[in-house]
Amino acid sequence: MGSGHAQRGRSAAWFKRAATAASQKLIRVVCVGCCVGLPPQAFGQGAQSAAPVAGALAPTGVAASSTATATLSVVSSSPEATLLRQIQQAARHLNYEGVFTFQQGESIESSRMIHVFDGQDEKERIEVLDGPPREYLRRNDDVQSLFPEQKLILREQQRGDRFPGLLVADPAALEAHYQLRTSTDLYRVAGRSCRVIEITPRDAHRYGYRLCADSASNLLLKAQTITNEGAVLEQVAFTHVTIGQPINEQALQPSWPLTDWSTQHTKQQVIDLRALGWRVPAPPGYLPTSQLARAFADQRTVNQLVLSDGLATISIFIEPYRAERSEYLSQGAARSGSVNIFGIRIANFWLTVLGEVPATTLELLAQSIQYVPPVGSR
């Protein structure tokens, strides 16, 4: 069995490895929904959900917002697309608690998840069980990341595609770029019967995924990211889960008293990168979902563009190039599990491009980005 893409988002295990390759502050923001089904998403990747942004980044100059709207409004009656919708609804609207593991190569990390839906709001608590203690508290899209060693609360808005959530867009739009197929055979995960959904890319610009959804509730139990050769790049799966039972709200409270902790709010504003001079020819099927400027405590501002095909996500971070900075990723490619990273200098800017997509897709994208100084700029 295998599984897929829990946008993957945008895990702590991935964070620790990726942080060795790029700026740690930047990567913390990167935990922005790059990966479907991975704890980064589960824990939050920092990319605010947004409607496709006006100010087209496509080479033709046509407004990306209109293109995205047309694509996302496609209606499909395929049973596979319907099942993917049901998986997403189950992740948001069911009560469940359990332990899941994220595996990438030889590294395995376990976390405890408690999720409650009261008919109006989603509430969630994720406790990382391995390594330094960390917890993530979520109410709808508002996420608080708790770091007890620093007595720090990092508060930010995040998307809804965290494991066991899945999708950025309506699954009908996926069928233009993926072949969806369900298996007639049932599988078992965490002692529960589940249905397997194979998601196979129609081109070389994305990975494949294999999902297993609980037969009774449609909750996603396992997700694997698959190469074109059929190898499993990484996977996330429940090892134990209880679904549909009442959960005491006390179980959602943090493990530590937070009265003397400091809180940092992620400062961000919507921007138009095309107006700022950037031309980003997105790979086929990928549309902009957000364009944001993020301010850091060291007075550094990083612009971020998020592209998605509904499952896979690519993030592009743009900041002024400073020769004295030592933590830039060396120009070229790096990889962490299914997440590829490419650093490149364009004009007087440093770009970090990363996503759960094949390295060739990421490299071609990074090397095709252009900067045209706006009229009147120096």
VODRENBA-269149 format. One record per residue (C-alpha): residue number from 1; x, y negated, z; residue in one letter. Coordinates in Angstrom, 1 decimal. Example, Ala and Ser with C-alpha at 12.3 -4.5 7.8 and 13.67 -1.06 7.14 Angstrom:
REM VODRENBA-269149
(1,(12.3,4.5,7.8),A)
(2,(13.7,1.1,7.1),S)
This chain:
REM VODRENBA-269149
(1,(0.0,0.0,0.0),M)
(2,(1.2,-3.5,-0.4),G)
(3,(-0.2,-6.9,-0.3),S)
(4,(0.1,-10.3,-1.3),G)
(5,(0.1,-13.8,-0.8),H)
(6,(-1.3,-15.4,2.2),A)
(7,(0.1,-19.0,1.1),Q)
(8,(2.2,-17.9,2.7),R)
(9,(2.5,-20.1,4.0),G)
(10,(3.9,-22.3,4.3),R)
(11,(7.1,-18.1,9.2),S)
(12,(9.4,-18.8,12.0),A)
(13,(11.6,-16.0,10.7),A)
(14,(11.7,-17.7,7.3),W)
(15,(12.2,-21.1,8.9),F)
(16,(15.3,-20.0,10.7),K)
(17,(16.9,-18.6,7.6),R)
(18,(15.9,-21.4,5.3),A)
(19,(17.1,-24.0,7.8),A)
(20,(20.7,-22.7,7.3),T)
(21,(20.4,-23.6,3.6),A)
(22,(18.8,-27.0,3.7),A)
(23,(18.1,-29.9,6.0),S)
(24,(16.5,-28.6,9.2),Q)
(25,(14.2,-31.6,9.5),K)
(26,(13.1,-31.2,5.9),L)
(27,(12.5,-27.4,6.2),I)
(28,(10.3,-28.0,9.2),R)
(29,(8.1,-30.0,7.0),V)
(30,(8.5,-27.4,4.3),V)
(31,(6.6,-25.0,6.4),C)
(32,(4.0,-26.4,4.1),V)
(33,(2.1,-23.6,2.6),G)
(34,(4.6,-22.2,0.4),C)
(35,(3.7,-18.8,1.1),C)
(36,(0.4,-17.1,1.1),V)
(37,(0.0,-14.8,4.0),G)
(38,(3.2,-15.6,5.8),L)
(39,(3.5,-17.0,9.2),P)
(40,(4.8,-20.4,7.9),P)
(41,(1.3,-20.7,6.7),Q)
(42,(0.0,-19.1,9.8),A)
(43,(2.0,-21.5,11.8),F)
(44,(1.5,-24.4,9.5),G)
(45,(3.4,-25.8,6.8),Q)
(46,(2.7,-29.4,7.2),G)
(47,(1.3,-30.1,3.7),A)
(48,(-2.0,-31.8,4.2),Q)
(49,(-4.8,-30.4,2.1),S)
(50,(-5.9,-32.9,-0.5),A)
(51,(-7.9,-33.1,-3.6),A)
(52,(-5.8,-33.0,-6.8),P)
(53,(-4.1,-36.4,-6.9),V)
(54,(-4.6,-39.0,-9.6),A)
(55,(-1.5,-40.3,-11.4),G)
(56,(-0.7,-37.3,-13.6),A)
(57,(2.6,-35.6,-13.3),L)
(58,(2.0,-33.6,-16.4),A)
(59,(4.2,-34.3,-19.4),P)
(60,(1.2,-35.4,-21.4),T)
(61,(0.3,-38.1,-18.9),G)
(62,(-3.3,-36.9,-18.6),V)
(63,(-4.6,-37.4,-15.2),A)
(64,(-3.9,-34.3,-13.1),A)
(65,(-7.0,-34.8,-11.0),S)
(66,(-9.4,-34.3,-14.0),S)
(67,(-7.5,-31.3,-15.2),T)
(68,(-7.5,-29.7,-11.7),A)
(69,(-11.2,-30.4,-11.2),T)
(70,(-12.0,-28.7,-14.5),A)
(71,(-9.9,-25.7,-13.7),T)
(72,(-11.2,-25.3,-10.2),L)
(73,(-14.8,-25.5,-11.2),S)
(74,(-14.6,-22.3,-13.3),V)
(75,(-17.3,-19.8,-12.2),V)
(76,(-16.6,-16.1,-12.3),S)
(77,(-18.8,-13.2,-11.4),S)
(78,(-16.0,-10.6,-11.2),S)
(79,(-16.2,-8.4,-8.1),P)
(80,(-12.6,-9.1,-7.4),E)
(81,(-13.0,-12.8,-7.3),A)
(82,(-16.1,-12.4,-5.1),T)
(83,(-14.0,-10.2,-2.7),L)
(84,(-11.3,-12.8,-2.5),L)
(85,(-13.9,-15.5,-1.6),R)
(86,(-15.2,-13.1,1.1),Q)
(87,(-11.7,-12.6,2.5),I)
(88,(-11.3,-16.4,2.8),Q)
(89,(-14.6,-16.8,4.5),Q)
(90,(-13.9,-13.9,6.9),A)
(91,(-10.6,-15.6,7.9),A)
(92,(-12.4,-18.8,8.8),R)
(93,(-15.7,-17.7,10.2),H)
(94,(-15.0,-14.5,12.2),L)
(95,(-13.8,-14.1,15.7),N)
(96,(-10.7,-11.8,15.8),Y)
(97,(-7.6,-11.3,17.9),E)
(98,(-4.6,-9.1,17.4),G)
(99,(-0.9,-8.8,16.8),V)
(100,(0.6,-9.1,13.3),F)
(101,(4.1,-8.6,12.0),T)
(102,(6.0,-10.5,9.3),F)
(103,(8.7,-8.5,7.6),Q)
(104,(11.3,-9.9,5.3),Q)
(105,(14.2,-7.6,4.4),G)
(106,(15.6,-6.2,7.6),E)
(107,(14.0,-8.9,9.7),S)
(108,(10.7,-8.3,11.5),I)
(109,(8.9,-10.8,13.7),E)
(110,(5.7,-10.2,15.7),S)
(111,(3.0,-12.7,16.7),S)
(112,(-0.2,-12.6,18.7),R)
(113,(-3.2,-14.4,17.1),M)
(114,(-6.5,-15.4,18.6),I)
(115,(-9.1,-16.9,16.3),H)
(116,(-12.6,-18.3,17.3),V)
(117,(-15.3,-19.8,15.2),F)
(118,(-18.1,-21.4,17.1),D)
(119,(-20.4,-22.1,14.1),G)
(120,(-18.8,-25.5,13.5),Q)
(121,(-15.1,-25.5,14.3),D)
(122,(-12.2,-23.1,13.9),E)
(123,(-9.9,-22.7,16.9),K)
(124,(-6.8,-20.6,16.9),E)
(125,(-3.8,-19.8,19.0),R)
(126,(-0.7,-18.1,17.7),I)
(127,(2.0,-16.9,20.1),E)
(128,(5.4,-15.8,18.7),V)
(129,(6.5,-12.7,20.5),L)
(130,(10.1,-12.5,19.3),D)
(131,(12.9,-15.0,19.8),G)
(132,(12.5,-18.4,21.5),P)
(133,(9.0,-18.9,22.9),P)
(134,(6.8,-20.9,20.5),R)
(135,(3.0,-21.3,20.2),E)
(136,(0.7,-22.9,17.6),Y)
(137,(-2.7,-24.3,18.5),L)
(138,(-5.1,-25.1,15.7),R)
(139,(-8.5,-26.8,15.6),R)
(140,(-9.6,-26.8,12.0),N)
(141,(-6.7,-28.5,10.1),D)
(142,(-5.2,-30.1,13.2),D)
(143,(-2.2,-28.1,14.3),V)
(144,(0.0,-28.5,17.4),Q)
(145,(3.3,-26.7,17.4),S)
(146,(4.6,-26.1,21.0),L)
(147,(8.4,-25.9,21.7),F)
(148,(8.8,-25.3,25.5),P)
(149,(12.6,-25.6,25.4),E)
(150,(12.3,-29.2,24.3),Q)
(151,(8.9,-29.8,26.0),K)
(152,(7.8,-31.0,22.6),L)
(153,(4.5,-31.0,20.8),I)
(154,(4.6,-31.5,17.0),L)
(155,(1.2,-32.5,15.7),R)
(156,(0.3,-32.5,12.0),E)
(157,(-2.5,-31.8,9.5),Q)
(158,(-2.2,-28.5,7.7),Q)
(159,(-3.9,-26.5,5.0),R)
(160,(-6.4,-23.7,5.4),G)
(161,(-4.5,-20.9,3.6),D)
(162,(-2.7,-19.4,6.6),R)
(163,(-2.8,-15.7,7.2),F)
(164,(-5.2,-14.0,7.2),P)
(165,(-6.5,-16.9,5.1),G)
(166,(-5.4,-16.8,1.5),L)
(167,(-6.5,-19.3,-1.1),L)
(168,(-5.9,-22.9,-2.1),V)
(169,(-8.4,-22.8,-4.9),A)
(170,(-11.5,-21.0,-6.0),D)
(171,(-10.5,-17.4,-6.9),P)
(172,(-12.2,-17.8,-10.3),A)
(173,(-9.4,-20.1,-11.4),A)
(174,(-6.8,-17.4,-10.6),L)
(175,(-8.0,-15.1,-13.4),E)
(176,(-6.5,-17.2,-16.1),A)
(177,(-3.0,-16.4,-14.6),H)
(178,(-3.5,-13.2,-12.7),Y)
(179,(-5.2,-9.9,-13.4),Q)
(180,(-7.3,-8.9,-10.4),L)
(181,(-8.0,-5.2,-9.7),R)
(182,(-9.5,-3.3,-6.8),T)
(183,(-8.7,0.3,-6.0),S)
(184,(-11.5,2.9,-5.5),T)
(185,(-9.4,4.5,-2.8),D)
(186,(-9.4,3.2,0.8),L)
(187,(-6.3,2.6,2.8),Y)
(188,(-5.8,2.2,6.6),R)
(189,(-4.1,-0.7,8.4),V)
(190,(-4.1,-1.1,12.2),A)
(191,(-6.4,1.9,12.4),G)
(192,(-9.0,0.3,10.2),R)
(193,(-10.2,1.3,6.8),S)
(194,(-9.5,-1.4,4.1),C)
(195,(-9.8,-2.0,0.4),R)
(196,(-6.8,-2.6,-1.8),V)
(197,(-6.7,-5.6,-4.2),I)
(198,(-3.9,-5.7,-6.8),E)
(199,(-3.1,-9.2,-8.1),I)
(200,(-0.8,-9.0,-11.1),T)
(201,(0.7,-12.1,-12.8),P)
(202,(0.0,-12.5,-16.5),R)
(203,(3.3,-14.3,-17.1),D)
(204,(6.8,-14.7,-15.5),A)
(205,(6.0,-17.9,-13.6),H)
(206,(4.6,-16.2,-10.4),R)
(207,(4.9,-13.1,-8.3),Y)
(208,(2.3,-10.4,-7.8),G)
(209,(0.4,-9.6,-4.6),Y)
(210,(-1.2,-6.5,-3.0),R)
(211,(-3.8,-7.1,-0.4),L)
(212,(-5.8,-4.9,1.9),C)
(213,(-9.1,-6.2,3.3),A)
(214,(-11.1,-4.6,6.1),D)
(215,(-13.9,-2.5,4.7),S)
(216,(-16.4,-3.6,7.3),A)
(217,(-15.7,-7.4,7.7),S)
(218,(-13.5,-8.3,4.7),N)
(219,(-10.8,-9.7,7.0),L)
(220,(-7.4,-9.5,5.4),L)
(221,(-5.3,-6.9,7.3),L)
(222,(-2.2,-6.7,5.1),K)
(223,(-0.6,-8.8,2.4),A)
(224,(2.6,-8.0,0.3),Q)
(225,(4.5,-10.1,-2.2),T)
(226,(5.5,-8.0,-5.2),I)
(227,(8.2,-8.6,-7.8),T)
(228,(7.5,-7.8,-11.5),N)
(229,(9.5,-4.6,-11.0),E)
(230,(7.1,-3.5,-8.2),G)
(231,(9.5,-4.1,-5.2),A)
(232,(8.1,-5.6,-2.0),V)
(233,(9.7,-8.9,-1.2),L)
(234,(8.0,-9.4,2.1),E)
(235,(4.8,-8.5,3.9),Q)
(236,(2.6,-9.5,6.8),V)
(237,(0.1,-7.1,8.5),A)
(238,(-1.9,-6.6,11.6),F)
(239,(-0.6,-3.8,13.8),T)
(240,(-3.6,-4.2,16.1),H)
(241,(-6.8,-6.2,15.6),V)
(242,(-10.2,-6.6,17.2),T)
(243,(-12.9,-8.2,14.9),I)
(244,(-16.2,-9.7,15.7),G)
(245,(-16.1,-9.5,19.5),Q)
(246,(-16.8,-12.5,21.9),P)
(247,(-13.6,-14.3,22.9),I)
(248,(-13.2,-16.3,26.1),N)
(249,(-12.2,-19.9,25.2),E)
(250,(-9.6,-19.7,28.0),Q)
(251,(-7.6,-17.3,25.7),A)
(252,(-7.0,-20.3,23.4),L)
(253,(-5.2,-22.4,26.1),Q)
(254,(-1.4,-22.9,25.9),P)
(255,(0.9,-20.8,28.1),S)
(256,(2.5,-23.9,29.6),W)
(257,(1.2,-27.0,31.3),P)
(258,(1.7,-29.8,28.8),L)
(259,(1.2,-32.9,31.0),T)
(260,(4.9,-34.0,30.9),D)
(261,(5.6,-33.0,27.3),W)
(262,(6.3,-35.5,24.5),S)
(263,(4.2,-35.5,21.4),T)
(264,(5.4,-36.3,17.9),Q)
(265,(2.9,-37.1,15.1),H)
(266,(3.8,-36.4,11.6),T)
(267,(3.5,-39.8,9.8),K)
(268,(2.5,-39.5,6.2),Q)
(269,(0.7,-41.5,3.5),Q)
(270,(-0.7,-40.6,0.1),V)
(271,(1.5,-41.9,-2.8),I)
(272,(1.5,-41.8,-6.6),D)
(273,(4.9,-40.3,-7.7),L)
(274,(4.3,-41.0,-11.4),R)
(275,(3.9,-44.7,-10.5),A)
(276,(7.2,-44.4,-8.6),L)
(277,(8.9,-43.2,-11.8),G)
(278,(8.8,-39.4,-11.4),W)
(279,(7.9,-37.0,-14.3),R)
(280,(7.3,-33.5,-13.2),V)
(281,(6.3,-31.0,-15.9),P)
(282,(4.5,-28.3,-13.8),A)
(283,(4.8,-24.7,-14.8),P)
(284,(1.7,-23.3,-16.6),P)
(285,(-1.3,-23.0,-14.2),G)
(286,(0.2,-25.1,-11.4),Y)
(287,(-1.6,-28.3,-10.5),L)
(288,(-0.8,-31.0,-7.9),P)
(289,(-2.7,-30.6,-4.7),T)
(290,(-1.0,-33.4,-2.7),S)
(291,(1.5,-36.2,-3.0),Q)
(292,(2.7,-37.6,0.3),L)
(293,(5.4,-39.8,1.9),A)
(294,(6.7,-38.4,5.2),R)
(295,(8.5,-40.5,7.7),A)
(296,(11.0,-39.0,10.1),F)
(297,(12.3,-40.1,13.5),A)
(298,(15.7,-41.0,12.0),D)
(299,(14.0,-43.6,9.8),Q)
(300,(14.3,-41.3,6.8),R)
(301,(11.4,-41.1,4.4),T)
(302,(10.9,-38.0,2.2),V)
(303,(8.3,-37.9,-0.6),N)
(304,(6.6,-34.6,-1.2),Q)
(305,(4.7,-33.1,-4.1),L)
(306,(2.8,-29.8,-3.7),V)
(307,(1.9,-27.8,-6.8),L)
(308,(-0.3,-24.7,-6.6),S)
(309,(-1.9,-22.2,-8.9),D)
(310,(-4.4,-21.3,-6.2),G)
(311,(-2.1,-18.6,-4.6),L)
(312,(1.5,-19.5,-5.2),A)
(313,(2.7,-22.9,-4.0),T)
(314,(5.7,-25.0,-5.0),I)
(315,(6.9,-28.0,-2.9),S)
(316,(9.2,-30.7,-4.2),I)
(317,(10.9,-33.0,-1.7),F)
(318,(12.5,-36.2,-2.9),I)
(319,(14.7,-38.4,-0.8),E)
(320,(17.4,-41.0,-1.4),P)
(321,(20.8,-39.4,-2.0),Y)
(322,(23.3,-40.1,0.8),R)
(323,(26.8,-38.8,0.2),A)
(324,(27.6,-38.7,3.9),E)
(325,(24.8,-36.1,4.6),R)
(326,(26.3,-32.6,5.1),S)
(327,(23.1,-30.6,5.3),E)
(328,(22.0,-30.9,1.7),Y)
(329,(21.6,-27.6,0.0),L)
(330,(24.5,-27.2,-2.4),S)
(331,(23.3,-28.0,-5.9),Q)
(332,(21.8,-24.8,-7.3),G)
(333,(19.8,-21.9,-6.0),A)
(334,(19.3,-20.1,-2.7),A)
(335,(16.7,-17.6,-1.6),R)
(336,(15.0,-16.4,1.5),S)
(337,(12.7,-13.4,0.9),G)
(338,(10.1,-14.5,-1.6),S)
(339,(10.9,-18.2,-1.1),V)
(340,(13.4,-19.5,-3.7),N)
(341,(15.1,-22.9,-3.1),I)
(342,(16.8,-25.1,-5.6),F)
(343,(18.7,-28.4,-4.8),G)
(344,(19.5,-30.9,-7.5),I)
(345,(20.6,-34.6,-7.6),R)
(346,(18.7,-36.8,-10.0),I)
(347,(19.8,-40.4,-10.3),A)
(348,(20.3,-41.6,-6.8),N)
(349,(17.9,-39.1,-5.3),F)
(350,(18.3,-35.6,-3.8),W)
(351,(15.5,-33.1,-4.7),L)
(352,(14.8,-29.9,-2.8),T)
(353,(12.4,-27.7,-4.8),V)
(354,(11.1,-24.5,-3.2),L)
(355,(8.3,-22.1,-3.4),G)
(356,(7.3,-18.4,-3.4),E)
(357,(7.9,-18.1,-7.2),V)
(358,(10.6,-16.5,-9.3),P)
(359,(13.9,-18.2,-9.2),A)
(360,(13.9,-18.9,-13.0),T)
(361,(10.6,-20.7,-12.7),T)
(362,(11.9,-22.9,-9.9),L)
(363,(15.2,-23.6,-11.7),E)
(364,(13.5,-24.6,-14.9),L)
(365,(11.1,-26.9,-13.1),L)
(366,(13.9,-28.5,-11.1),A)
(367,(16.1,-29.1,-14.1),Q)
(368,(13.2,-30.5,-16.2),S)
(369,(12.2,-33.2,-13.6),I)
(370,(12.9,-36.7,-14.8),Q)
(371,(13.2,-40.1,-13.1),Y)
(372,(12.3,-43.2,-15.1),V)
(373,(12.8,-46.3,-12.9),P)
(374,(9.5,-48.3,-12.8),P)
(375,(9.4,-51.7,-14.5),V)
(376,(10.8,-54.3,-12.2),G)
(377,(12.7,-51.9,-10.0),S)
(378,(16.4,-52.4,-9.5),R)
